[in-house]
Amino acid sequence: MPFEMTMTMFWLIAMVFFLVVEAVTVGLVCIWFAAGSLVALLCAMFDAPVWLQIVVFLIVSAVTLYYTRPLVKKYVNNKVEPTNADIVIGKECRVTETIDNIAGTGAVYVDGKTWTARSADDNETIPEGTLVTARQIDGVKLIVSAMEKEPIK
């Protein structure tokens, strides 16, 4: 007696497949398709035509994806943890080696550490001893810019 797959079995297998894939992946990937498979399975159990089962699967999957994905993205893994290096961003640094992007030289001292540094402005050379502000980190280099001078009153 050959194995005959009914639509009920198909939707059940599809739902289990989507749930297993969801369980082994890190993010929410196909929970919406599992929901669509569940509703299509219910339709198959009530002998709905195949075309209706497929349409129901697609609509339920799309609707659950549309309405839940933004909520999931908002509340799951939305916290970016700064690294220890990120704490230097915005801090005042002292140039310990003249910063010249063209020559590829420059170093600053901040928070007890010396960083290789480059100027945010490629045309700007910043002499040793100048105070600068850390703007960003690019690889292992600290990108800095000269501090704004207050106008003399």
C-alpha positions, 0 to 999 in steps of 0.5 A, spaced: 500 500 500 503 506 497 504 512 502 498 517 500 500 524 502 493 528 504 493 536 505 492 535 512 499 531 513 502 536 508 500 542 512 502 538 519 509 537 516 510 544 513 508 547 520 513 542 524 518 544 519 517 551 520 517 550 527 524 546 527 527 551 523 525 557 528 527 553 534 534 552 531 535 559 528 537 565 532 532 570 530 525 569 528 525 567 521 519 563 519 514 563 525 509 566 521 509 561 516 508 556 522 502 560 523 500 560 516 501 552 516 496 551 522 491 555 519 491 552 512 491 545 516 485 547 520 482 548 513 484 542 510 481 538 516 474 541 514 476 539 507 477 546 504 479 546 496 487 546 495 487 553 492 483 556 498 488 552 503 494 555 499 491 562 499 489 562 507 496 560 508 499 566 504 494 571 507 495 568 514 503 568 513 503 575 510 498 578 515 502 575 521 509 577 518 506 584 517 503 586 524 508 582 528 515 583 525 516 591 527 514 589 534 519 583 534 525 588 531 523 593 536 523 589 543 528 583 541 536 584 541 535 592 540 540 593 545 547 595 542 552 594 548 558 599 547 565 596 547 570 598 552 573 602 546 567 606 545 567 610 551 573 614 548 568 617 543 567 624 545 572 625 550 578 630 550 585 627 547 592 630 547 596 629 541 602 625 542 605 625 535 603 630 530 597 627 526 598 627 518 593 623 514 597 624 508 604 621 512 600 616 516 602 619 522 599 620 529 597 618 536 593 621 541 593 619 549 586 618 552 584 614 558 590 612 560 592 609 553 595 611 547 591 610 540 594 611 533 590 617 530 587 620 524 584 627 523 577 627 521 579 632 516 584 629 511 587 636 509 588 638 517 595 637 520 594 637 528 601 638 532 603 634 538 600 637 544 594 639 541 587 638 545 582 634 540 576 630 541 575 623 539 569 622 534 569 615 532 573 609 531 575 606 525 579 599 526 584 600 531 585 608 529 581 613 533 578 619 528 579 626 532 578 633 530 581 639 533 577 642 539 573 648 537 576 654 540 571 659 544 571 666 541 575 671 545 570 676 548 
